[in-house]
Amino acid sequence: SWAILLEDPPPRMPANVSTQVLIGWWWIFCLIVTITYRSSLVAHLTVPGMSLPLDSFEDLIQAKWSWGMEPNYGSGWEWLSSNENPTAKQIFKGLQIRELSEQMQRVQEGSYAFLSWKYYIRSIIANQYTNDRGYQPFYTAQNEYFNYGGYAWSYRKGAPFLRRFDEMTLRLVESGAITHWMDRLI
């Protein structure tokens, strides 16, 4: 049995037919087991392991990457600069300010993250870095940080449609319609 499993068959076959059938089936079983083992071993040794993506500020800091923003100093800058969270403070401290083209080049070189607004960067990537087949060489983190910059709609005082407008806006946001439209637009 061990000789067949190790692919070293015995020098002579038994004369009994039932023993020959048993050994034949055992040989097929051993053949399947050894082929499965070898192919699995080869697959694990030849395919490199994939590292986990960096999806948060904590991941960036732990991986010892560098990161940056464009020099626009908008609400994202204000959010990072005034944030009391120790992780956000550390991100702000290591922030590199560079133009968009230089940021994207550094990201392509590796070990660098570009911090930007989700829909802005997705439109840039779709427009400038995606080929005809839809391939783009960037990974966009799944974790999103809310930076409220005081966005508002202005109406005259006592506008009769204000309550109805607020309800419809809230419904659009809660239903996911705005996210769906933005995804389709990009």
Backbone as a chain_set.jsonl record, in Angstrom:
{"seq": "SWAILLEDPPPRMPANVSTQVLIGWWWIFCLIVTITYRSSLVAHLTVPGMSLPLDSFEDLIQAKWSWGMEPNYGSGWEWLSSNENPTAKQIFKGLQIRELSEQMQRVQEGSYAFLSWKYYIRSIIANQYTNDRGYQPFYTAQNEYFNYGGYAWSYRKGAPFLRRFDEMTLRLVESGAITHWMDRLI", "coords": {"N": [[0.816, -1.2, 0.0], [1.866, 1.297, 0.865], [3.968, 1.53, -0.903], [2.662, 1.83, -3.379], [1.327, 4.26, -2.876], [3.498, 5.968, -2.682], [4.32, 5.957, -5.248], [5.85, 3.79, -6.075], [5.509, 0.995, -7.319], [4.778, -2.486, -6.471], [7.076, -5.227, -7.306], [5.911, -7.55, -8.405], [2.673, -8.664, -9.38], [-0.192, -9.86, -7.584], [-1.664, -13.157, -7.99], [-4.345, -13.679, -7.587], [-7.551, -12.657, -8.658], [-9.426, -10.97, -7.34], [-7.769, -9.657, -5.533], [-6.139, -8.32, -7.33], [-8.005, -6.504, -8.436], [-8.609, -5.012, -6.14], [-6.086, -3.863, -5.609], [-5.808, -2.427, -7.976], [-7.887, -0.478, -7.786], [-6.987, 0.768, -5.452], [-4.607, 1.801, -6.432], [-5.587, 3.727, -8.304], [-6.895, 5.47, -6.522], [-4.667, 6.337, -5.005], [-3.222, 7.592, -7.022], [-4.901, 9.765, -7.676], [-4.888, 11.139, -5.219], [-2.126, 11.828, -4.95], [-1.731, 13.408, -7.258], [-3.488, 15.534, -6.748], [-2.348, 16.57, -4.396], [0.221, 17.367, -5.317], [-0.438, 19.274, -7.317], [-1.745, 21.186, -5.789], [0.296, 21.949, -4.061], [2.161, 23.019, -5.891], [0.627, 25.142, -6.882], [0.367, 26.745, -4.573], [3.01, 27.419, -4.125], [3.819, 28.825, -6.378], [2.117, 31.028, -6.871], [2.138, 34.262, -5.747], [1.501, 35.521, -2.465], [-1.174, 37.73, -1.693], [-1.095, 40.95, -0.395], [-2.917, 42.576, 2.219], [-5.229, 45.209, 1.476], [-4.742, 48.746, 2.055], [-6.93, 50.453, 3.943], [-7.556, 52.471, 5.703], [-6.678, 55.326, 7.779], [-5.198, 54.398, 9.926], [-4.12, 52.051, 8.869], [-2.396, 53.143, 6.919], [-0.511, 54.489, 8.502], [0.523, 52.369, 10.012], [1.673, 50.815, 7.993], [3.748, 52.369, 7.302], [3.81, 54.14, 5.136], [3.944, 57.011, 2.898], [2.032, 60.041, 2.377], [-0.204, 62.345, 0.749], [-1.744, 65.534, -0.272], [-3.503, 67.656, -2.602], [-2.599, 71.1, -3.253], [-4.918, 72.759, -2.24], [-6.167, 73.474, 0.079], [-8.778, 73.255, 1.24], [-11.908, 72.193, 2.622], [-11.168, 69.632, 3.401], [-8.518, 69.959, 4.22], [-8.953, 71.68, 6.382], [-10.467, 69.996, 8.011], [-8.619, 67.953, 8.643], [-6.57, 69.471, 9.859], [-7.766, 70.585, 12.116], [-8.704, 68.455, 13.55], [-9.114, 66.465, 16.433], [-8.495, 63.847, 16.851], [-5.966, 61.459, 17.506], [-4.874, 59.877, 15.435], [-5.677, 61.213, 13.088], [-4.308, 63.587, 13.56], [-1.678, 62.697, 13.324], [-1.696, 61.93, 10.642], [-2.086, 64.44, 9.45], [0.271, 65.675, 10.234], [2.203, 64.284, 8.729], [1.573, 64.988, 6.154], [2.028, 65.59, 2.716], [2.239, 68.18, 0.424], [1.452, 68.443, -2.862], [1.207, 68.842, -6.455], [-1.465, 67.532, -8.555], [-0.625, 65.808, -10.722], [1.927, 65.022, -9.9], [1.279, 63.768, -7.501], [-0.209, 61.53, -8.422], [1.74, 60.213, -9.897], [3.548, 59.505, -7.873], [1.915, 57.743, -6.432], [1.675, 55.665, -8.294], [4.296, 54.772, -8.308], [4.493, 53.53, -5.866], [3.976, 52.687, -2.346], [2.774, 55.033, -1.457], [0.127, 57.241, -0.712], [-2.654, 59.011, -1.94], [-4.626, 61.502, -0.731], [-7.893, 62.409, -1.134], [-11.053, 63.704, -2.4], [-13.748, 61.482, -2.832], [-15.428, 61.297, -5.238], [-14.197, 63.123, -6.893], [-11.544, 62.082, -7.269], [-12.181, 59.625, -8.367], [-13.326, 60.372, -10.796], [-11.109, 61.548, -12.048], [-9.361, 59.344, -12.247], [-10.93, 57.643, -13.854], [-11.063, 59.161, -16.185], [-8.379, 59.731, -16.974], [-6.651, 57.573, -16.381], [-7.682, 55.068, -16.951], [-7.957, 52.27, -19.06], [-9.208, 51.105, -22.32], [-10.445, 48.71, -21.727], [-11.331, 48.948, -19.189], [-9.486, 48.692, -17.176], [-7.661, 49.96, -14.475], [-4.827, 51.195, -12.769], [-5.008, 51.671, -9.992], [-5.903, 51.499, -6.517], [-8.732, 52.205, -4.671], [-9.446, 53.197, -1.482], [-11.746, 51.639, 0.786], [-12.712, 52.703, 3.125], [-14.24, 55.628, 4.192], [-13.928, 59.039, 5.075], [-15.793, 61.4, 6.705], [-16.006, 64.703, 5.956], [-17.286, 67.483, 6.896], [-17.946, 70.355, 5.365], [-19.635, 72.467, 5.715], [-21.679, 72.663, 3.786], [-24.484, 74.03, 2.098], [-27.887, 74.96, 1.237], [-29.429, 77.868, 0.175], [-32.284, 79.774, 1.005], [-35.028, 82.052, 0.859], [-36.258, 83.567, 3.818], [-38.841, 81.857, 5.485], [-39.763, 80.4, 3.295], [-42.223, 78.646, 1.464], [-41.866, 76.096, 0.412], [-39.794, 74.882, 1.704], [-39.845, 72.873, 3.78], [-40.881, 70.645, 2.381], [-38.911, 70.381, 0.418], [-36.669, 69.723, 2.007], [-37.538, 67.233, 3.007], [-37.646, 65.694, 0.635], [-34.97, 65.784, -0.172], [-33.766, 64.434, 1.965], [-34.979, 61.919, 1.637], [-33.854, 61.153, -0.833], [-31.153, 60.948, -0.138], [-31.211, 58.96, 1.906], [-32.26, 56.772, 0.538], [-30.234, 56.058, -1.118], [-30.074, 56.932, -3.667], [-28.646, 59.181, -4.575], [-25.96, 58.389, -4.266], [-25.996, 56.216, -6.025], [-26.548, 57.552, -8.47], [-24.27, 59.151, -8.673], [-22.274, 57.182, -8.847], [-22.998, 56.005, -11.286], [-22.657, 58.191, -12.961], [-19.882, 58.69, -12.83]], "CA": [[0.0, 0.0, 0.0], [2.727, 2.484, 0.92], [4.755, 1.588, -2.14], [1.811, 2.407, -4.419], [1.092, 5.66, -2.523], [4.729, 6.695, -2.978], [4.579, 5.711, -6.664], [6.858, 2.745, -6.233], [4.671, -0.209, -7.314], [5.475, -3.747, -6.144], [7.671, -5.839, -8.504], [5.043, -8.576, -9.0], [1.254, -8.533, -9.057], [-0.743, -11.109, -7.064], [-2.368, -13.982, -8.977], [-5.772, -13.67, -7.275], [-8.239, -11.592, -9.392], [-10.014, -10.003, -6.409], [-6.658, -8.865, -4.999], [-5.73, -7.431, -8.417], [-9.004, -5.435, -8.513], [-8.4, -4.164, -4.964], [-4.853, -3.094, -5.823], [-6.083, -1.484, -9.068], [-8.636, 0.651, -7.246], [-6.097, 1.477, -4.533], [-3.666, 2.549, -7.271], [-6.305, 4.89, -8.833], [-7.07, 6.38, -5.392], [-3.362, 6.927, -4.695], [-2.887, 8.477, -8.136], [-5.693, 10.988, -7.508], [-4.402, 11.851, -4.037], [-0.811, 12.425, -5.207], [-1.88, 14.496, -8.246], [-4.118, 16.65, -6.045], [-1.363, 17.142, -3.488], [1.268, 18.047, -6.082], [-0.956, 20.474, -7.973], [-2.01, 22.167, -4.736], [1.602, 22.432, -3.609], [2.71, 23.868, -6.947], [-0.171, 26.365, -6.919], [0.689, 27.582, -3.421], [4.389, 27.884, -4.197], [4.064, 29.692, -7.535], [1.306, 32.235, -6.823], [2.527, 35.032, -4.567], [0.412, 35.928, -1.581], [-1.609, 39.115, -1.85], [-1.161, 41.672, 0.873], [-4.199, 43.218, 2.463], [-5.226, 46.616, 1.066], [-4.761, 49.758, 3.103], [-8.246, 51.074, 3.834], [-7.816, 53.491, 6.721], [-5.51, 56.088, 8.207], [-4.406, 53.529, 10.791], [-3.364, 51.161, 7.981], [-1.317, 53.934, 6.314], [0.52, 54.739, 9.515], [1.143, 51.096, 10.366], [2.471, 50.344, 6.86], [4.858, 53.318, 7.148], [3.753, 54.776, 3.824], [3.811, 58.462, 2.929], [0.749, 60.433, 1.805], [-0.273, 63.767, 0.449], [-2.944, 66.169, -0.809], [-3.276, 68.778, -3.517], [-2.508, 72.375, -2.516], [-6.126, 73.576, -2.355], [-6.461, 73.932, 1.437], [-10.23, 73.368, 1.386], [-12.518, 71.64, 3.829], [-10.379, 68.471, 3.813], [-7.384, 70.5, 4.968], [-9.469, 72.181, 7.657], [-10.884, 68.841, 8.813], [-7.417, 67.298, 9.169], [-5.78, 70.367, 10.716], [-8.444, 70.875, 13.377], [-9.2, 67.217, 14.134], [-8.482, 66.128, 17.709], [-8.159, 62.426, 16.853], [-4.511, 61.3, 17.379], [-4.53, 59.328, 14.126], [-5.822, 62.313, 12.128], [-3.193, 64.512, 13.808], [-0.474, 62.101, 12.755], [-1.846, 62.033, 9.188], [-1.852, 65.842, 9.091], [1.691, 65.97, 10.463], [3.0, 63.716, 7.639], [0.958, 65.351, 4.884], [2.875, 66.204, 1.698], [1.427, 68.967, -0.497], [1.997, 68.373, -4.227], [0.226, 68.953, -7.535], [-2.151, 66.28, -8.873], [0.185, 64.914, -11.569], [3.007, 64.468, -9.073], [0.647, 62.846, -6.549], [-0.56, 60.292, -9.112], [2.999, 59.545, -10.236], [4.058, 58.902, -6.636], [1.056, 56.598, -6.123], [2.049, 54.587, -9.207], [5.605, 54.256, -7.908], [4.269, 52.633, -4.735], [4.136, 53.107, -0.951], [2.322, 56.412, -1.332], [-1.327, 57.374, -0.796], [-3.155, 60.338, -2.272], [-5.867, 61.76, -0.012], [-8.717, 63.307, -1.923], [-12.484, 63.458, -2.351], [-14.073, 60.239, -3.529], [-15.925, 61.458, -6.603], [-13.183, 63.852, -7.652], [-10.457, 61.199, -7.685], [-12.733, 58.593, -9.249], [-13.478, 60.931, -12.145], [-9.755, 61.711, -12.605], [-8.872, 58.001, -12.608], [-11.715, 57.155, -14.999], [-10.777, 59.958, -17.366], [-6.978, 59.792, -17.378], [-5.825, 56.402, -16.074], [-8.393, 53.824, -17.225], [-7.841, 51.925, -20.473], [-10.456, 50.76, -23.009], [-11.047, 47.515, -21.12], [-11.771, 49.261, -17.836], [-8.424, 48.473, -16.185], [-6.969, 51.133, -13.937], [-3.796, 50.669, -11.863], [-5.108, 52.23, -8.656], [-6.877, 50.957, -5.568], [-9.375, 53.248, -3.878], [-9.791, 52.65, -0.171], [-13.169, 51.495, 1.07], [-13.05, 53.526, 4.279], [-14.445, 57.032, 3.838], [-13.971, 59.946, 6.214], [-16.74, 62.485, 6.455], [-15.519, 66.019, 6.323], [-18.379, 68.403, 6.635], [-17.411, 71.691, 5.121], [-20.657, 73.485, 5.834], [-22.431, 72.802, 2.547], [-25.846, 74.444, 2.405], [-28.744, 75.567, 0.227], [-29.974, 79.105, 0.741], [-33.639, 80.145, 0.596], [-35.52, 83.218, 1.585], [-36.861, 83.23, 5.103], [-40.253, 81.527, 5.421], [-40.116, 79.81, 1.997], [-43.249, 77.634, 1.7], [-41.45, 74.785, -0.091], [-38.59, 74.459, 2.419], [-40.047, 71.587, 4.451], [-41.024, 69.614, 1.34], [-37.594, 70.22, -0.204], [-35.844, 68.986, 2.972], [-38.003, 65.843, 3.03], [-37.233, 65.02, -0.606], [-33.507, 65.635, -0.113], [-33.505, 63.368, 2.931], [-35.362, 60.652, 1.001], [-32.852, 60.816, -1.853], [-29.924, 60.524, 0.545], [-31.427, 57.696, 2.617], [-32.524, 55.673, -0.404], [-29.013, 55.73, -1.845], [-30.208, 57.379, -5.06], [-27.56, 60.106, -4.923], [-24.761, 57.559, -4.436], [-26.19, 55.46, -7.261], [-26.397, 58.471, -9.594], [-22.859, 59.554, -8.777], [-21.533, 56.024, -9.354], [-23.318, 55.875, -12.704], [-22.064, 59.334, -13.639], [-18.44, 58.475, -12.925]], "C": [[0.856, 1.258, 0.0], [3.554, 2.629, -0.345], [3.938, 2.21, -3.268], [1.558, 3.88, -4.143], [2.309, 6.52, -2.84], [5.205, 6.488, -4.413], [5.757, 4.771, -6.893], [6.122, 1.406, -6.198], [5.474, -1.47, -6.996], [5.987, -4.421, -7.43], [6.781, -6.895, -9.158], [3.621, -8.365, -8.529], [0.756, -9.871, -8.507], [-1.544, -11.832, -8.144], [-3.879, -13.951, -8.776], [-6.434, -12.449, -7.942], [-8.826, -10.546, -8.446], [-8.935, -9.12, -5.786], [-6.159, -7.893, -6.065], [-6.701, -6.252, -8.56], [-8.824, -4.473, -7.34], [-7.172, -3.28, -5.149], [-5.047, -2.072, -6.941], [-6.841, -0.255, -8.58], [-7.792, 1.456, -6.264], [-5.104, 2.319, -5.319], [-4.329, 3.807, -7.84], [-6.505, 5.927, -7.725], [-5.757, 7.094, -5.068], [-2.924, 7.903, -5.782], [-3.63, 9.808, -7.992], [-5.185, 11.806, -6.331], [-3.057, 12.521, -4.321], [-0.891, 13.55, -6.237], [-2.497, 15.728, -7.588], [-3.123, 17.346, -5.131], [-0.314, 17.94, -4.253], [0.752, 19.327, -6.725], [-1.255, 21.564, -6.949], [-0.705, 22.77, -4.228], [2.215, 23.381, -4.628], [1.955, 25.195, -7.002], [0.178, 27.291, -5.761], [2.104, 28.142, -3.493], [4.626, 28.868, -5.338], [3.271, 30.985, -7.516], [1.683, 33.023, -5.574], [1.306, 35.419, -3.741], [0.083, 37.39, -1.78], [-1.645, 39.766, -0.469], [-2.521, 42.338, 1.002], [-4.141, 44.678, 2.026], [-5.235, 47.542, 2.273], [-6.057, 50.542, 2.945], [-8.514, 52.173, 4.856], [-6.529, 54.25, 7.036], [-4.6, 55.243, 9.084], [-3.544, 52.583, 9.956], [-2.188, 51.886, 7.34], [-0.165, 54.139, 7.287], [1.266, 53.459, 9.853], [2.048, 50.578, 9.247], [3.686, 51.234, 6.596], [4.958, 53.851, 5.719], [3.85, 56.282, 4.013], [2.533, 58.823, 2.182], [0.741, 61.924, 1.566], [-1.621, 64.203, -0.083], [-2.528, 67.21, -1.835], [-3.241, 70.082, -2.72], [-3.75, 73.246, -2.67], [-6.618, 74.081, -1.0], [-7.96, 74.176, 1.664], [-10.713, 72.752, 2.681], [-11.782, 70.396, 4.315], [-9.174, 68.884, 4.644], [-7.842, 70.968, 6.349], [-9.854, 71.032, 8.58], [-9.675, 68.158, 9.442], [-6.675, 68.193, 10.159], [-6.442, 70.609, 12.065], [-8.954, 69.62, 14.086], [-8.412, 66.876, 15.394], [-8.096, 64.654, 17.819], [-6.649, 62.271, 16.674], [-4.078, 60.755, 16.013], [-4.616, 60.415, 13.06], [-4.71, 63.344, 12.314], [-1.901, 63.993, 13.186], [-0.518, 62.143, 11.22], [-1.551, 63.46, 8.74], [-0.371, 66.205, 9.219], [2.564, 65.46, 9.307], [2.517, 64.072, 6.249], [1.946, 66.052, 3.952], [1.976, 66.914, 0.684], [2.128, 68.999, -1.848], [0.857, 68.529, -5.223], [-0.313, 67.565, -7.894], [-1.275, 65.325, -9.682], [1.312, 64.265, -10.773], [2.454, 63.478, -8.047], [0.378, 61.499, -7.227], [0.697, 59.51, -9.512], [3.583, 58.852, -9.008], [3.233, 57.683, -6.235], [1.436, 55.417, -7.007], [3.403, 53.985, -8.855], [5.499, 53.328, -6.707], [4.552, 53.266, -3.389], [3.779, 54.571, -0.736], [0.814, 56.444, -1.509], [-1.691, 58.823, -1.073], [-4.512, 60.508, -1.602], [-6.671, 62.794, -0.783], [-10.186, 62.968, -1.74], [-12.829, 62.313, -3.282], [-14.475, 60.465, -4.983], [-14.942, 62.226, -7.481], [-12.108, 62.895, -8.163], [-10.963, 60.086, -8.591], [-12.917, 59.124, -10.662], [-12.122, 61.147, -12.806], [-9.217, 60.362, -13.081], [-9.614, 57.478, -13.833], [-11.344, 57.881, -16.28], [-9.344, 59.799, -17.871], [-6.194, 58.489, -17.236], [-6.502, 55.065, -16.353], [-8.314, 53.525, -18.714], [-9.193, 51.522, -21.047], [-11.169, 49.572, -22.392], [-11.492, 47.739, -19.682], [-10.712, 49.043, -16.772], [-7.841, 49.811, -15.763], [-6.03, 50.656, -12.838], [-3.871, 51.16, -10.418], [-6.118, 51.468, -7.816], [-7.425, 52.134, -4.772], [-9.852, 52.621, -2.578], [-11.299, 52.618, 0.035], [-13.618, 52.388, 2.231], [-13.143, 54.983, 3.846], [-14.525, 57.854, 5.11], [-14.857, 61.124, 5.844], [-16.102, 63.783, 6.874], [-16.579, 67.029, 5.922], [-17.822, 69.809, 6.517], [-18.463, 72.774, 5.181], [-21.415, 73.713, 4.537], [-23.875, 73.14, 2.859], [-26.557, 74.947, 1.152], [-29.347, 76.812, 0.885], [-31.338, 79.404, 0.134], [-34.035, 81.394, 1.373], [-36.218, 82.739, 2.857], [-38.364, 82.991, 4.927], [-40.685, 80.929, 4.088], [-41.102, 78.666, 2.216], [-42.83, 76.225, 1.277], [-40.288, 74.186, 0.697], [-38.758, 73.085, 3.073], [-40.131, 70.447, 3.435], [-39.68, 69.34, 0.662], [-36.655, 69.434, 0.719], [-36.228, 67.512, 3.028], [-37.529, 65.076, 1.8], [-35.716, 64.81, -0.643], [-33.131, 64.492, 0.817], [-33.861, 62.003, 2.344], [-34.343, 60.211, -0.04], [-31.563, 60.301, -1.214], [-30.114, 59.156, 1.177], [-31.674, 56.524, 1.678], [-31.273, 55.235, -1.148], [-29.045, 56.173, -3.293], [-29.062, 58.301, -5.465], [-26.264, 59.344, -5.143], [-24.843, 56.769, -5.734], [-25.98, 56.35, -8.476], [-24.939, 58.88, -9.773], [-22.0, 58.404, -9.304], [-21.758, 55.843, -10.844], [-22.678, 56.995, -13.518], [-20.576, 59.139, -13.852], [-18.17, 57.345, -13.88]], "O": [[0.605, 2.183, -0.773], [3.805, 3.745, -0.801], [4.456, 3.026, -4.031], [1.571, 4.685, -5.075], [2.163, 7.68, -3.226], [6.346, 6.803, -4.752], [6.553, 4.964, -7.811], [6.106, 0.744, -5.16], [6.684, -1.523, -7.217], [5.421, -4.224, -8.506], [6.891, -7.115, -10.364], [3.394, -7.934, -7.399], [1.243, -10.919, -8.93], [-2.037, -11.214, -9.087], [-4.622, -14.181, -9.73], [-5.937, -11.331, -7.807], [-8.734, -9.35, -8.724], [-9.18, -7.939, -5.539], [-5.794, -6.761, -5.745], [-6.267, -5.121, -8.781], [-8.88, -3.257, -7.521], [-7.219, -2.081, -4.873], [-4.509, -0.968, -6.865], [-6.485, 0.874, -8.915], [-7.868, 2.684, -6.241], [-4.789, 3.438, -4.914], [-3.697, 4.864, -7.86], [-6.31, 7.121, -7.95], [-5.738, 8.31, -4.88], [-2.319, 8.933, -5.483], [-3.031, 10.869, -8.171], [-5.063, 13.027, -6.427], [-2.87, 13.683, -3.959], [-0.187, 14.55, -6.103], [-2.063, 16.85, -7.851], [-3.062, 18.575, -5.096], [0.004, 19.068, -3.876], [1.427, 20.356, -6.684], [-1.036, 22.745, -7.221], [-0.625, 23.976, -3.995], [2.732, 24.436, -4.261], [2.567, 26.252, -7.151], [0.275, 28.503, -5.951], [2.367, 29.227, -2.974], [5.556, 29.671, -5.265], [3.718, 31.97, -8.104], [1.564, 32.512, -4.461], [0.215, 35.616, -4.276], [0.978, 38.203, -2.013], [-2.162, 39.195, 0.492], [-3.185, 42.623, 0.006], [-3.106, 45.324, 2.189], [-5.677, 47.172, 3.361], [-6.261, 51.216, 1.936], [-9.602, 52.748, 4.867], [-5.441, 53.862, 6.613], [-3.376, 55.352, 9.004], [-2.384, 52.337, 10.285], [-1.101, 51.32, 7.225], [1.003, 53.982, 6.933], [2.491, 53.458, 9.968], [3.081, 49.966, 9.523], [4.543, 50.903, 5.777], [6.05, 53.994, 5.169], [3.839, 56.777, 5.14], [2.003, 58.002, 1.433], [1.563, 62.667, 2.103], [-2.517, 63.391, -0.315], [-1.361, 67.591, -1.924], [-3.8, 70.152, -1.625], [-3.654, 74.362, -3.18], [-7.407, 75.024, -0.945], [-8.345, 75.203, 2.222], [-10.024, 72.783, 3.701], [-11.767, 70.123, 5.516], [-8.847, 68.245, 5.644], [-7.195, 70.684, 7.357], [-9.601, 71.082, 9.784], [-9.692, 67.822, 10.626], [-6.203, 67.715, 11.191], [-5.749, 70.819, 13.06], [-9.583, 69.731, 15.138], [-7.186, 66.986, 15.415], [-7.438, 64.258, 18.782], [-6.086, 62.892, 15.772], [-3.028, 61.138, 15.498], [-3.724, 60.527, 12.219], [-4.223, 63.913, 11.337], [-1.13, 64.752, 12.598], [0.507, 62.366, 10.576], [-0.842, 63.665, 7.755], [0.165, 66.954, 8.403], [3.543, 66.108, 8.937], [3.001, 63.515, 5.263], [2.621, 66.999, 4.357], [1.051, 66.306, 0.145], [3.242, 69.506, -1.974], [-0.313, 68.367, -4.876], [0.306, 66.551, -7.575], [-1.194, 64.143, -9.35], [1.61, 63.086, -10.96], [3.09, 62.464, -7.757], [0.7, 60.449, -6.672], [0.705, 58.28, -9.466], [4.063, 57.723, -9.106], [3.785, 56.696, -5.75], [1.513, 54.286, -6.526], [3.627, 52.797, -9.088], [6.327, 52.432, -6.545], [5.276, 54.257, -3.296], [4.405, 55.262, 0.068], [0.278, 55.744, -2.368], [-1.103, 59.744, -0.505], [-5.441, 59.748, -1.873], [-6.203, 63.901, -1.05], [-10.525, 62.043, -1.002], [-12.276, 62.189, -4.375], [-13.887, 59.855, -5.875], [-14.872, 61.992, -8.688], [-11.794, 62.893, -9.353], [-10.246, 59.648, -9.49], [-12.687, 58.397, -11.629], [-11.994, 60.947, -14.014], [-8.683, 60.254, -14.184], [-8.998, 56.931, -14.747], [-11.314, 57.273, -17.351], [-9.123, 59.739, -19.08], [-5.174, 58.313, -17.902], [-5.944, 54.02, -16.019], [-8.567, 54.4, -19.542], [-10.209, 51.586, -20.355], [-12.386, 49.446, -22.528], [-11.978, 46.814, -19.031], [-10.996, 49.19, -15.583], [-7.567, 50.679, -16.592], [-6.406, 49.79, -12.049], [-2.881, 51.069, -9.691], [-7.061, 50.871, -8.336], [-6.665, 52.957, -4.261], [-10.579, 51.628, -2.587], [-12.029, 53.466, -0.479], [-14.783, 52.78, 2.299], [-12.231, 55.508, 3.208], [-15.114, 57.426, 6.102], [-14.681, 61.754, 4.802], [-15.702, 63.942, 8.027], [-16.731, 67.371, 4.749], [-17.291, 70.367, 7.477], [-18.214, 73.896, 4.741], [-21.759, 74.851, 4.22], [-24.442, 72.586, 3.801], [-25.931, 75.307, 0.155], [-29.73, 76.769, 2.055], [-31.532, 79.306, -1.078], [-33.447, 81.73, 2.4], [-36.705, 81.61, 2.92], [-39.068, 83.793, 4.313], [-41.876, 80.948, 3.776], [-40.86, 77.801, 3.059], [-43.408, 75.25, 1.76], [-39.843, 73.083, 0.382], [-37.889, 72.225, 2.928], [-39.51, 69.401, 3.623], [-39.355, 68.19, 0.368], [-35.922, 68.564, 0.249], [-35.36, 66.641, 3.09], [-37.067, 63.941, 1.91], [-35.242, 63.769, -1.098], [-32.271, 63.674, 0.487], [-33.124, 61.037, 2.535], [-34.004, 59.03, -0.12], [-30.962, 59.339, -1.692], [-29.27, 58.276, 1.005], [-31.323, 55.391, 2.005], [-31.251, 54.158, -1.745], [-28.15, 55.836, -4.068], [-28.562, 58.208, -6.586], [-25.542, 59.617, -6.101], [-23.856, 56.669, -6.462], [-25.302, 55.947, -9.422], [-24.438, 58.944, -10.896], [-21.101, 58.624, -10.116], [-20.817, 55.559, -11.586], [-22.211, 56.77, -14.634], [-20.065, 59.397, -14.941], [-17.012, 56.994, -14.11]]}, "num_chains": 1, "name": "protein.A"}
